[in-house]
Amino acid sequence: MQTFPLFANLAGRAVLVIGGGTVAERKTHALLNAGACVHLGAPALTPQLQSWVEEGKMLLRGSAFEAAWLDDVFLAVAATDDASVNQTVSDAAEARKKLVNVVDNPQLCSYIVPSVIDRSPVQIAISSNGTAPVLIRQLRQQLETLIPQQFGNMADIAGRWRSAVKKQLGSISERRRFWETLFGSRFAGAALAGDISGAEALLREQLAQGVPQHGEVTLVGAGPGDPGLLTLNALQAIQQADIVFHDALISDEIMSLIRRDAERVPVGKRGGHHSVPQQDINNLLIEHAKKGLRVVRLKGGDPFIFGRGGEEMQAVASQGIPCRVVPGITAALGASASAGIPLTHRDHAQSVLFVTGHTCRDENAIDWETLARPRQTVVVYMGTVNAAKITRELTQRGRSPETPVAVISHATRTSQKVYTGSLTDLDVLASQAAAPALFIIGEVAAQQHETGVIGYTNLINEATAKLPHAA
């Protein structure tokens, strides 16, 4: 972060603007709207600037910049088309330890002015630190369309009722839950529609009811790793959580989206590493929910696909604790899409089967005859350790040793790697893949796009010296 974002209170404070053109006019208009006492210096003024001076809305100091003008102001803006004047203003401000913004010249600025989405009293500021103003303008346009014009009504009402809510609800957690519940209720619709009295009536009703004392548990699917694949419901859940029990392999990018003051507890399982027993996880979810907390169990992929979410839901529900599930994109879907491999294809596979490699140790746990059928895709989760056994069982039951396969490591992340080859190569390919890794077995694995992928068969000659790399 190159600059520290902050909002300055300029009401009643003097701000110096050097320049009399359209850019200076635009900057002055924003400063006047913020309540600043604008001091202006310029040899010539636009009609609008001249009108503001004549109306007494700002003070004209003179035509040529004088460094002494800076002594009486809070900060300064240089908005001239003369580079030497802008440089002089910047140097003088720096010498006097005054904040200065030089329009369109980040190198001369000690502060920058962000692009603002104004839903007063709500303000959203975005910036590229002066590197890409057009990009920021496009982003602002997108945000303007997403945020209703009346959005600030909710903040206005909340501000008026804040003291009353604080008086009735003693703890910070109670007040936070009250506001979170309120902003997600009919109150929001009334406020956005401009029905202020109706919105306040709903607030008054909600406050009379108080905050429910019981907690809740939400099982959240985090997807395969790319934060862009989180659902909106998943993002909302981790932003509202009091405590998050998370898998070991949740990506750092997703972990950074959890509310900052939420407690984070790692409970995930990884092959070859110490892990928390499932019953202990269930007990932790129940224990903290009974304390009245909003508990999130953050799981890679989807909670109900090899995630033991069903067991956790049953355990929580058996205690009478509300439990909801936010589905996530399971690893098979994320991996196939990011690697460019279709799981089904009219010419190659009319069905797809998901299986976990953990069960491969149990001879009776998997119907190998079904998995070995042709013209279908088999996706194996967590199968790295048992890759050799998977190859042996499938080929013994008739699946061709030349069946295409792909091993996808760190699917959807920037560190993703894809290894391709045939079924007989699976064990070697799997040995190269960092966890978490997933296998796609079937003719569709040969249909992948070539970008960023290197095939094992293309490196078979090099394998005598070293095992294959992934692109």
C-alpha positions as CSV (number, residue, x, y, z in Angstrom):
1,M,0.0,0.0,0.0
2,Q,1.8,3.1,-1.3
3,T,-0.5,5.7,0.4
4,F,-2.5,5.6,3.6
5,P,-6.3,6.1,2.9
6,L,-8.1,8.6,5.1
7,F,-11.0,11.0,5.1
8,A,-10.1,14.6,6.1
9,N,-12.5,16.8,7.9
10,L,-12.2,20.1,6.1
11,A,-15.2,21.9,7.5
12,G,-14.2,25.4,8.5
13,R,-10.6,24.8,7.6
14,A,-8.7,26.9,5.0
15,V,-7.5,25.2,1.9
16,L,-5.3,26.9,-0.8
17,V,-6.1,26.3,-4.4
18,I,-3.6,27.6,-7.0
19,G,-5.1,27.9,-10.5
20,G,-8.0,29.5,-12.1
21,G,-9.0,27.1,-14.9
22,T,-11.6,24.4,-15.3
23,V,-9.6,21.9,-13.2
24,A,-9.2,24.3,-10.4
25,E,-12.9,25.0,-10.6
26,R,-13.7,21.3,-10.3
27,K,-11.4,20.9,-7.3
28,T,-12.8,24.1,-5.7
29,H,-16.4,22.9,-6.1
30,A,-15.5,19.6,-4.2
31,L,-13.8,21.5,-1.5
32,L,-16.7,23.9,-1.0
33,N,-19.1,21.0,-0.8
34,A,-16.9,19.6,2.0
35,G,-17.2,22.9,3.9
36,A,-13.7,24.1,3.3
37,C,-12.8,27.8,3.4
38,V,-11.1,28.1,0.0
39,H,-8.3,30.5,-0.6
40,L,-7.6,31.0,-4.3
41,G,-4.6,32.2,-6.2
42,A,-4.6,32.7,-10.0
43,P,-4.1,35.5,-12.6
44,A,-7.4,34.7,-14.4
45,L,-10.6,32.9,-13.3
46,T,-13.3,31.0,-15.0
47,P,-16.7,32.6,-14.8
48,Q,-17.8,30.2,-12.1
49,L,-14.8,30.9,-10.0
50,Q,-15.2,34.6,-10.4
51,S,-18.9,34.2,-9.4
52,W,-17.9,32.3,-6.2
53,V,-15.4,35.0,-5.3
54,E,-18.0,37.8,-5.8
55,E,-20.5,35.9,-3.7
56,G,-18.0,35.6,-0.9
57,K,-17.8,31.8,-1.0
58,M,-14.0,32.0,-1.2
59,L,-11.1,34.3,-0.8
60,L,-9.0,35.5,-3.7
61,R,-5.4,35.9,-2.4
62,G,-3.8,37.3,-5.5
63,S,-2.6,36.5,-9.0
64,A,1.0,35.1,-8.4
65,F,1.6,32.4,-5.9
66,E,3.4,33.4,-2.7
67,A,4.8,30.8,-0.4
68,A,3.6,32.7,2.7
69,W,0.0,31.9,1.7
70,L,0.6,28.3,2.9
71,D,1.2,29.5,6.5
72,D,-2.5,30.0,7.1
73,V,-4.0,26.9,5.4
74,F,-4.6,23.2,6.3
75,L,-3.5,21.8,2.9
76,A,-3.0,23.0,-0.7
77,V,-4.0,22.1,-4.3
78,A,-1.9,23.1,-7.3
79,A,-4.1,22.9,-10.4
80,T,-2.3,25.1,-13.0
81,D,-1.1,24.2,-16.5
82,D,2.3,25.7,-15.7
83,A,4.7,23.0,-14.6
84,S,7.1,25.4,-13.0
85,V,4.4,27.0,-10.8
86,N,3.2,23.5,-9.7
87,Q,6.7,22.6,-8.8
88,T,7.1,25.8,-6.8
89,V,3.9,25.1,-4.9
90,S,4.9,21.5,-4.2
91,D,8.4,22.6,-2.9
92,A,7.0,25.3,-0.7
93,A,4.4,23.1,0.8
94,E,7.0,20.4,1.5
95,A,9.3,22.9,3.2
96,R,6.4,24.1,5.4
97,K,5.2,20.5,6.1
98,K,1.9,21.2,4.5
99,L,0.0,18.5,2.5
100,V,-0.1,19.3,-1.2
101,N,-1.8,17.8,-4.2
102,V,-0.5,18.6,-7.7
103,V,-3.1,17.6,-10.2
104,D,-2.0,14.9,-12.7
105,N,1.5,14.7,-11.2
106,P,1.7,12.1,-8.4
107,Q,5.5,12.6,-8.0
108,L,4.8,16.1,-6.6
109,C,2.0,15.1,-4.3
110,S,2.1,14.4,-0.6
111,Y,-1.6,13.3,-0.8
112,I,-3.8,12.2,-3.6
113,V,-7.5,12.8,-4.1
114,P,-9.4,9.5,-4.8
115,S,-12.4,9.0,-7.0
116,V,-15.5,9.1,-4.8
117,I,-18.9,7.4,-4.9
118,D,-21.0,9.8,-2.8
119,R,-24.1,8.4,-1.0
120,S,-23.8,10.9,1.9
121,P,-23.1,10.2,4.6
122,V,-21.7,7.1,3.0
123,Q,-18.7,7.7,0.9
124,I,-16.6,5.2,-1.0
125,A,-13.2,6.3,-2.2
126,I,-11.1,4.4,-4.8
127,S,-7.6,5.1,-6.1
128,S,-4.8,3.7,-8.2
129,N,-2.2,6.0,-6.5
130,G,-2.3,8.2,-9.6
131,T,-1.2,5.4,-11.9
132,A,-4.4,4.6,-13.9
133,P,-7.1,7.3,-13.5
134,V,-9.1,6.0,-16.5
135,L,-9.3,2.5,-15.0
136,I,-10.5,4.0,-11.7
137,R,-13.1,6.1,-13.5
138,Q,-14.4,2.9,-15.1
139,L,-14.5,1.1,-11.8
140,R,-16.4,4.1,-10.3
141,Q,-18.9,3.9,-13.0
142,Q,-19.6,0.2,-12.2
143,L,-19.9,0.9,-8.5
144,E,-22.3,3.8,-9.2
145,T,-24.7,1.4,-10.9
146,L,-24.5,-1.1,-8.1
147,I,-25.1,1.2,-5.1
148,P,-28.6,2.7,-4.8
149,Q,-28.9,6.5,-4.7
150,Q,-30.8,6.3,-1.4
151,F,-28.2,4.1,0.2
152,G,-27.2,6.9,2.6
153,N,-30.6,6.8,4.2
154,M,-29.7,3.7,6.1
155,A,-26.6,5.4,7.5
156,D,-28.5,8.6,8.4
157,I,-31.1,6.6,10.4
158,A,-28.5,4.5,12.0
159,G,-26.7,7.6,13.1
160,R,-29.8,9.0,14.8
161,W,-30.6,5.8,16.6
162,R,-27.0,4.8,17.5
163,S,-27.2,6.2,21.1
164,A,-30.5,4.5,21.8
165,V,-29.3,1.2,20.5
166,K,-26.1,1.5,22.6
167,K,-28.2,2.3,25.7
168,Q,-30.3,-0.8,25.3
169,L,-27.7,-3.2,24.1
170,G,-24.7,-3.3,26.4
171,S,-22.2,-5.4,24.5
172,I,-20.4,-4.6,21.2
173,S,-21.3,-8.1,19.9
174,E,-25.0,-7.5,20.6
175,R,-25.0,-4.2,18.9
176,R,-23.1,-5.6,15.9
177,R,-25.6,-8.4,15.5
178,F,-28.5,-6.0,15.9
179,W,-27.3,-3.8,13.0
180,E,-26.3,-6.7,10.8
181,T,-29.8,-8.2,11.3
182,L,-31.5,-4.8,10.7
183,F,-29.6,-4.0,7.5
184,G,-30.6,-7.4,6.1
185,S,-34.3,-7.0,6.9
186,R,-37.3,-5.0,5.5
187,F,-35.7,-2.0,7.1
188,A,-33.3,-1.7,4.2
189,G,-36.0,-1.9,1.6
190,A,-38.0,0.9,3.3
191,A,-34.9,3.1,3.7
192,L,-33.9,2.6,0.1
193,A,-37.4,3.5,-1.1
194,G,-37.2,6.8,0.8
195,D,-39.8,5.7,3.5
196,I,-37.9,7.1,6.4
197,S,-40.7,6.9,8.9
198,G,-41.5,3.3,7.9
199,A,-37.8,2.4,8.2
200,E,-37.6,3.9,11.7
201,A,-40.7,2.1,12.8
202,L,-39.1,-1.2,11.7
203,L,-36.0,-0.3,13.6
204,R,-38.0,0.5,16.7
205,E,-39.8,-2.8,16.4
206,Q,-36.5,-4.7,16.0
207,L,-34.9,-3.0,19.0
208,A,-37.9,-3.8,21.2
209,Q,-37.5,-7.5,20.3
210,G,-33.8,-7.4,21.2
211,V,-31.1,-9.7,19.8
212,P,-31.6,-13.4,19.8
213,Q,-29.4,-15.0,22.5
214,H,-28.8,-18.3,20.6
215,G,-25.9,-18.5,18.1
216,E,-25.9,-20.2,14.7
217,V,-23.5,-22.3,12.6
218,T,-23.0,-21.7,8.9
219,L,-21.1,-24.3,6.8
220,V,-19.5,-22.3,4.0
221,G,-17.9,-23.7,0.9
222,A,-14.8,-21.7,0.0
223,G,-14.4,-23.2,-3.4
224,P,-11.1,-24.5,-4.8
225,G,-9.0,-21.4,-3.9
226,D,-9.6,-18.5,-6.3
227,P,-11.4,-15.8,-4.2
228,G,-13.3,-14.8,-7.3
229,L,-15.2,-18.0,-7.1
230,L,-16.7,-17.3,-3.6
231,T,-20.4,-16.8,-3.7
232,L,-21.9,-13.6,-2.4
233,N,-23.6,-15.5,0.4
234,A,-20.2,-17.0,1.4
235,L,-18.6,-13.6,1.5
236,Q,-21.4,-12.3,3.6
237,A,-21.1,-15.2,6.0
238,I,-17.4,-14.8,6.7
239,Q,-17.8,-11.0,7.0
240,Q,-20.4,-11.5,9.7
241,A,-18.8,-14.4,11.6
242,D,-17.6,-14.0,15.2
243,I,-15.4,-17.1,14.9
244,V,-14.3,-19.1,11.8
245,F,-13.1,-22.7,12.0
246,H,-11.3,-23.2,8.7
247,D,-9.6,-25.9,6.7
248,A,-5.8,-26.0,6.5
249,L,-5.7,-25.4,2.7
250,I,-8.0,-22.3,2.5
251,S,-6.1,-19.8,0.3
252,D,-4.6,-16.7,1.9
253,E,-6.6,-14.5,-0.4
254,I,-9.9,-16.0,0.9
255,M,-8.6,-15.9,4.5
256,S,-8.0,-12.1,4.1
257,L,-11.7,-11.6,3.4
258,I,-12.7,-12.8,6.8
259,R,-13.8,-10.0,9.1
260,R,-10.7,-8.6,10.8
261,D,-11.8,-9.0,14.4
262,A,-13.2,-12.5,13.9
263,E,-11.3,-15.3,15.7
264,R,-9.8,-17.8,13.4
265,V,-9.2,-21.4,14.4
266,P,-7.5,-23.9,12.0
267,V,-9.1,-27.4,12.2
268,G,-8.5,-28.8,8.7
269,K,-7.1,-32.1,7.8
270,R,-4.0,-32.7,5.7
271,G,-2.4,-36.0,4.7
272,G,0.6,-36.7,6.9
273,H,-0.1,-33.8,9.3
274,H,-1.6,-33.6,12.7
275,S,-5.4,-32.9,12.4
276,V,-8.3,-32.2,14.7
277,P,-10.6,-35.3,15.0
278,Q,-14.0,-34.8,13.4
279,Q,-15.9,-35.2,16.7
280,D,-13.8,-32.5,18.3
281,I,-14.7,-30.2,15.4
282,N,-18.4,-30.9,15.9
283,N,-18.0,-30.1,19.6
284,L,-16.2,-26.8,18.9
285,L,-19.0,-25.7,16.6
286,I,-21.7,-26.5,19.1
287,E,-19.8,-25.1,22.1
288,H,-19.3,-21.7,20.5
289,A,-22.8,-21.5,19.0
290,K,-24.2,-22.1,22.5
291,K,-22.3,-19.0,23.6
292,G,-24.4,-16.9,21.2
293,L,-21.7,-16.5,18.5
294,R,-22.1,-16.6,14.8
295,V,-19.9,-19.6,13.9
296,V,-18.6,-20.3,10.4
297,R,-17.1,-23.6,9.4
298,L,-15.1,-22.6,6.3
299,K,-14.4,-25.6,4.1
300,G,-12.5,-26.0,0.8
301,G,-14.7,-26.7,-2.2
302,D,-18.3,-27.6,-1.3
303,P,-19.3,-28.7,2.3
304,F,-21.4,-31.6,1.0
305,I,-18.8,-33.1,-1.5
306,F,-16.2,-35.1,0.5
307,G,-16.3,-32.3,3.1
308,R,-18.1,-34.1,5.9
309,G,-20.5,-31.2,6.0
310,G,-23.4,-33.7,6.4
311,E,-21.9,-35.0,9.7
312,E,-21.3,-31.5,11.0
313,M,-24.8,-30.3,10.1
314,Q,-26.4,-33.3,11.8
315,A,-24.3,-32.8,15.0
316,V,-25.2,-29.1,15.2
317,A,-28.9,-29.6,14.4
318,S,-29.2,-32.4,17.0
319,Q,-28.5,-29.6,19.7
320,G,-31.3,-27.4,18.4
321,I,-28.8,-24.9,17.0
322,P,-29.7,-23.2,13.7
323,C,-27.5,-24.4,10.9
324,R,-27.4,-23.3,7.3
325,V,-25.2,-24.3,4.4
326,V,-23.6,-22.0,1.8
327,P,-22.6,-24.2,-1.2
328,G,-19.2,-23.7,-2.9
329,I,-17.7,-24.6,-6.2
330,T,-16.3,-28.1,-5.7
331,A,-12.7,-28.8,-6.7
332,A,-13.7,-30.9,-9.7
333,L,-15.6,-28.1,-11.3
334,G,-13.0,-25.4,-10.5
335,A,-10.1,-27.6,-11.6
336,S,-11.7,-28.7,-14.9
337,A,-12.7,-25.2,-15.9
338,S,-9.3,-23.6,-15.0
339,A,-7.4,-26.4,-16.8
340,G,-9.7,-26.3,-19.9
341,I,-10.8,-29.9,-19.5
342,P,-14.5,-30.6,-20.0
343,L,-15.8,-33.2,-17.6
344,T,-18.4,-34.4,-20.1
345,H,-18.2,-34.3,-23.9
346,R,-20.7,-35.7,-26.4
347,D,-18.0,-37.6,-28.2
348,H,-16.1,-38.9,-25.2
349,A,-17.9,-39.0,-21.9
350,Q,-21.7,-39.1,-21.2
351,S,-21.2,-39.3,-17.4
352,V,-18.9,-38.2,-14.6
353,L,-18.2,-39.8,-11.3
354,F,-16.6,-38.2,-8.2
355,V,-14.7,-40.4,-5.9
356,T,-12.4,-39.8,-2.9
357,G,-9.0,-41.5,-3.0
358,H,-9.1,-41.9,0.8
359,T,-11.4,-44.8,0.4
360,C,-9.1,-46.6,-2.0
361,R,-7.5,-48.4,1.0
362,D,-10.7,-50.3,1.7
363,E,-11.3,-53.0,-0.9
364,N,-15.1,-52.9,-0.4
365,A,-15.5,-49.1,-0.4
366,I,-15.2,-48.5,-4.1
367,D,-17.0,-50.2,-7.0
368,W,-14.0,-50.5,-9.3
369,E,-16.0,-52.3,-12.0
370,T,-18.2,-49.2,-12.3
371,L,-15.3,-46.8,-12.3
372,A,-13.5,-48.8,-15.1
373,R,-16.3,-48.4,-17.6
374,P,-15.4,-46.6,-20.8
375,R,-16.9,-43.3,-22.1
376,Q,-17.1,-41.7,-18.7
377,T,-15.0,-39.4,-16.7
378,V,-13.7,-40.2,-13.2
379,V,-12.6,-37.4,-10.9
380,V,-10.5,-38.5,-7.9
381,Y,-10.2,-36.2,-4.9
382,M,-7.3,-36.7,-2.5
383,G,-5.9,-39.6,-4.4
384,T,-2.2,-38.7,-4.5
385,V,-1.0,-41.4,-2.1
386,N,-3.0,-44.1,-3.8
387,A,-2.3,-43.2,-7.4
388,A,-0.5,-46.5,-8.1
389,K,-3.4,-48.5,-6.6
390,I,-6.0,-46.6,-8.7
391,T,-4.0,-47.3,-11.9
392,R,-3.8,-51.0,-11.0
393,E,-7.4,-51.5,-10.1
394,L,-8.7,-49.7,-13.2
395,T,-6.5,-51.4,-15.7
396,Q,-7.2,-54.9,-14.1
397,R,-10.9,-54.3,-14.8
398,G,-10.4,-53.3,-18.4
399,R,-9.7,-49.6,-18.5
400,S,-7.0,-49.0,-21.1
401,P,-3.6,-48.1,-19.8
402,E,-3.5,-45.4,-22.5
403,T,-6.5,-43.7,-21.1
404,P,-5.7,-39.9,-20.9
405,V,-5.3,-38.5,-17.4
406,A,-4.6,-35.0,-15.9
407,V,-3.3,-34.2,-12.4
408,I,-4.2,-30.7,-11.4
409,S,-2.4,-29.1,-8.4
410,H,-3.6,-25.9,-6.7
411,A,-6.5,-25.6,-9.0
412,T,-7.7,-22.1,-9.8
413,R,-4.9,-20.5,-7.9
414,T,-2.0,-18.5,-9.4
415,S,0.2,-21.5,-8.4
416,Q,-1.9,-24.0,-10.4
417,K,0.0,-26.6,-12.3
418,V,-1.4,-29.3,-14.7
419,Y,0.4,-32.5,-15.5
420,T,-1.0,-34.7,-18.3
421,G,-0.2,-38.2,-19.6
422,S,-1.8,-41.6,-19.6
423,L,-3.2,-43.9,-16.9
424,T,0.1,-45.8,-16.6
425,D,1.8,-42.5,-15.9
426,L,-0.6,-41.5,-13.0
427,D,1.7,-42.5,-10.1
428,V,4.7,-40.5,-11.6
429,L,2.5,-37.5,-12.3
430,A,0.9,-37.5,-8.9
431,S,4.4,-37.6,-7.2
432,Q,5.1,-34.2,-8.8
433,A,1.9,-32.5,-7.8
434,A,1.8,-30.4,-4.6
435,A,-1.3,-30.8,-2.4
436,P,-4.1,-30.2,-2.9
437,A,-4.2,-32.2,-6.2
438,L,-7.0,-33.8,-8.1
439,F,-7.1,-36.5,-10.9
440,I,-9.2,-36.4,-14.0
441,I,-9.3,-39.8,-15.7
442,G,-10.9,-40.3,-19.1
443,E,-10.8,-39.3,-22.7
444,V,-11.8,-35.8,-21.9
445,A,-8.3,-35.2,-20.4
446,A,-6.9,-35.2,-23.9
447,Q,-9.4,-32.4,-24.9
448,Q,-7.8,-29.7,-22.8
449,H,-6.5,-26.4,-24.1
450,E,-2.8,-26.3,-24.5
451,T,-2.1,-23.0,-22.7
452,G,0.1,-23.2,-19.7
453,V,0.1,-27.0,-19.6
454,I,2.9,-29.5,-20.3
455,G,2.3,-33.1,-21.0
456,Y,4.1,-36.0,-19.3
457,T,4.4,-37.9,-22.5
458,N,6.2,-35.0,-24.1
459,L,8.8,-35.2,-21.4
460,I,9.2,-38.9,-21.3
461,N,12.7,-38.8,-22.7
462,E,13.8,-36.3,-20.1
463,A,12.4,-38.4,-17.3
464,T,15.5,-40.6,-17.3
465,A,17.4,-37.6,-15.9
466,K,14.7,-36.0,-13.8
467,L,11.0,-36.2,-13.2
468,P,8.8,-34.0,-15.4
469,H,8.0,-30.4,-14.6
470,A,4.7,-28.6,-14.8
471,A,4.3,-25.4,-16.6
